[in-house]
Amino acid sequence: MPTTLPFDRTHIQPGDRLCVALSGGADSVALLLTLHAANAAKHNALGVGLSAVHVHHGIRDEEADADQRFVEDLCIRLEVPLHLHQASVPQRAAANKETLEEAARAIRYDFFHTLIASGHADTILTAHTLDDQAETVLMKLLRGAWTEGLSAIHPLILVPNNKTGKILRPFLHTRRAEIEAFLRSQNQPWREDSTNTDTAYTRNRIRHELMPQLREYNPSLDQTLANLAELAREEEARWQIELNRLLPQILLPGKPVRGGGRSVSTAPGQSAVSIELDRLRPLDPALRRRVLRAAARQLGARLSFDETARLLALCGFAPYPA
């Protein structure tokens, strides 16, 4: 068995400061071991600075404490610097009316951005796998996501307000089973999060109940869903180019006023855009829909499929069924 797993090197350059998000689970442990071995390779070495980050979420108490000790011991053995962060997920969830999953993710990514902004890392790497991608696509489908939602987990995210900061997912083409087989071949243990089997969480129900049933219809379901994510991502990128070209010609700032001209509010938190219907008529239905949704996003709103259809119907396009 090789000492590293295949991973996507596309956005990794010699001299980068990489920081692995290390939960202690199989995926993140395998990613750290893989990057550590690749960095020490005699041929085609990465040539990067390598560190890790672990976030204690303030839940699961003793289990989470044991996860942190495991991560600390692993980083000491590998001589990899470790950044630790502790926060209260339940407190954040209550304050922001979020689920525990949403709050935990927000806390992690806030700290990732802090590490990049403070210069401790250029890039955070998370160990999302092809299985994670497939599950996420299916979750998005069930929630009625648009094409951009079906793009699911992106291999690269640029950090806002930072010229070089990014988040990478180099294991998106790797299966969870491959990762666990690799770790066993290295006699490397990992931590199991007890909540991963709790079917009170939607993702766990999809992972343990729905996906196994759907694989009976398509044994290649995981790869099929991952392919769909890639197609959706590329389609959206292409549409964004078209929108960037068209929106300045179609969206008009402010509200029309009697006698001509436009009124632009200067009050904090208030903004408006307008669209002349004659500018929408020449567009095909797909582009009209995207223009309306882009206009709503500029105002801080996100339109559902039904809301978009109703708005188009009000504009005289594509009648909305009663």
N, C-alpha and C positions, 0 to 999 in steps of 0.2 A: 504494500500500500504506500502511495507517495506521502511525503511529509507535508504537502500542501494540497488544498483543493483548488480546482479552477475558479478564477474570479475575474471580474471585468476590470482591466487596467486602463480603460479608455481615458479616464479623466484623472489619472494619477501620474504625476511627473516627479523625477528626481528632485530632492530638495523640499518637497511638500511636507508639511507637518500634519500627519494623520492622527486622528483620535478615534478609537473604536468605542462605540457605545456598548458597554459590557454589563449585561444583566446577570451573567452566570449561567444562563441557559445554553443548550447545546449550540444553537446557531451563532451566538455572539462569541462563545468560547472558541468555536472552530474558526471564526473569522480572525480573531486575535492570533491564534496559533498559525494560521495560514499566512497572514501578513508578516508575522515575526519571522517565520521560516523564509519567506520570499525576500525579506529585507537582508537576511544573512546569507543568501545563496551566493555561490561563487560566480555563477553566470547569470546575466540578466537580473541582477539584484535590483530591488526597488529604489534603494538609495534615499529613503525618506526618514523623517523623524517620526517615531511611533509612540503614542501614549494611549491611555484608555480613560473612560469616564463611566462612573457608576452612580446611579441615582437611587437613593433609599426613599421610597414613596410614603413612608409613615403608615403603611398597612401591613398586614400579615405578621406584625410584631417579631416574634422570635425567629420565624422563618426568614424574614427579610434581613434580620441581623446576621443570620447564618450565611445568607447569600453574600452579604457585604464581606464577611470574613473570608469566604471562599475566593471572592474576586481579589481581595487584598493579597492573599497567599499566592494566587496564580500570577499576579503582576510582580510580586517580589521574586518568584522563581524565574520569571522571564526577564527580569530587570527592565520592566516597562513602567514608566511613571503613571500614576493613577490620580485622577481628579475625582473627588467624592462630593456629593451634594445630597443634603437631606431636606425633605419638605413634607408637608401634610396634604396628601391627596384628598382625604375626606373634607378637610377645611376648605380647600379651594373649590371642590365640587359643590359644597353647600353655598359658598359665597357667590359662585357664578352660575348656579343652577345647571351644572354639568353632570354627566354620568361619571362614575369613577374612572372609566376608560378614557373619557375625554379629558378629564382633569389630569390624569397621569401623563398622558401624551403631551398636553400643554406644558406641564412642569418640565418634562424632559427636554422638549425643544426650546423652551425659554433658556434653560441652562446651556444647551448646545450653542445657542446664539451668543450667550454671554462668553463662553470659552473662545469663540471665534473673534468677537468684538474686542476681547482683552488681549488678543494676540497669542493665546496658548495653543491655538491650532488654526490651520487653514481650512481643514476639512474634517467633518464628522462622518464616520462610516457606521451605518446600521446594517444588521445582518438579516434583513428581510429576504425570504426565500421565494422560490417559484410557488410553493404551497401557499405562502402568505398572499402572494399576488392573486392566485386563483380564488382564494377565499374572499379577498377584498372585492374582486370583480363581481362575484356572486352576491355579496352583501349590497353592493351598489345597484345591481339589477333589481334585487328585491325591494329596494327603497325607491326605485323609479328614477335612477340617475340619468342625466344627459350624457352626451358623448364624452365630455371632459371628465365626468365622474367615472365612466368606465375605463378611463386611462389608469385609474387606480394608483398603485405605488410607482412613482417615477424613479428611474435610475439616478437622476441628477436633479437636485434642487439648488438654485442659487439663493444665497442668504441675502435678504433685502438690506440695502444701505451698506453693503460691504463689497468691495471690488473683487476680492478673491475668494470669499467664504462660500463654501458649498457643503451640501449633504449628499453622500453617495451611498448607493445600495449595490455593492459588487456581487452579491449572491443571488440576484433575482433570477438567474438561469439555473440555480442549483436546487435540487430537491432535498427536503428535510431528511429523507431516508439516507441519502448519500452522506449528509453531514454526520448523522449518528454513526454510520458505518465507519467513517473516517476517524471519529473520536475513539471508537472502540479499538480500532487498529493501533491507535497511539496510546492505548491504556489511559486515556484522559477522561476523568469523570466530569460531570456537569451537574447543575442544579435544576430541579424540576419545580416549577411554580405550581402550587396546589390549585390555584384558581384556574389553571388551564383546562381542568376537567369539569369545572362548574358550568353546567348548561344553563344557568341563569343568565349567562352572558351570550349575546347573539352570535358572536364569532365562534364560540365553543359549540353551540348547537349546530351551526353550519359545518364546522370541522368534524364533529363526532357523529352527527346524525344525517344531515342533508347530503354532504359530499359523498359519503360511502354509498348512499342510495343512487345518486346520479352517476357514479362511476359504473354502475351496473348497465346503464344505457350507453355510456361512452367511457371505456377504460382510460382514454387519453384526455379526460375532461380537464385535468389541471393544466396541461400544456395548451389545450384549446382556449381556456379562459385567459391564460397568460398571453397567448397570441392576440386575443381580442383586445387586451389592454394595450399592447404595442400598436395595433392598428388604430385604436381610438386616439392614442397619444399623437400619432403622426397625422391623422386626419385633423385633429384640433389645431396642431401647429400650422398646418396648411391654411385652415380657415382663419386663424389669427392674422396671418399675413394679409389676407384679403380684407379683413375687418379694419386693420390698421390703415389700409389704403382708403377705405370707403368712409369710415366714421367721421373724419373731419369734414367731409363734403355733405354728410347727411344730418348729423346731430348739430342743433343750433342751441347755444347757451341761453338760459333764461326763458321767460314766458312771453308769448305775444301780448301786446297791449293795444287797446283801441286807438285807431289813428295811425297804426304802423309802428315799427320798431319793436324792441324787446326790453323786458324788465328783468334785471339780474339782482337777486337779493344779496344784501351784504350782512344779513343777520347770521350769527354763528349757527352752524348746523343746518342751515337752509340752503338748498341749491335746486336748480331745475334745468331740464333740457327739453327741447322740443324737436319734433320731426315733422316736416311737411309731407303730407300723404303722397303728393305727386312724386316725391323722391323715392318713396317706397314701391310705387306701382311697377316700375320696370324690373324690380328685383324678383328673383325666383323665390318660392316659398321658404326654402332652407335658409337663404340669406336674409330674408325679411325677419324670420324668427330670431336669427342670431343678432341682427341689428337691434331689435327690441330688447333682447336680454342684455346686450352690452350697454344699452342706454340705462336700463334699470340698475346694472352693477355700478355705473358711474354715480348713481344716487344712493348707493349702499344697500340696494335691494336685490334679492334673487327670486326670479319668477319660476314657478312650477310650470309643468307642461300645460295644465288646465288654465292657469292664469295667462300664459302667453297666448293660448288659443282664444280665450275670451277677449284679450286686448286686440288681437288681429281681427276678430269678428267686429269689434266696435269700430275699427278703422275701415271696415267694409271688405275685409279679405277673409277667405276661407271660413264660411259660416260655422259657428260652434253649435254642435247638436244640443238640443234641450235635454 
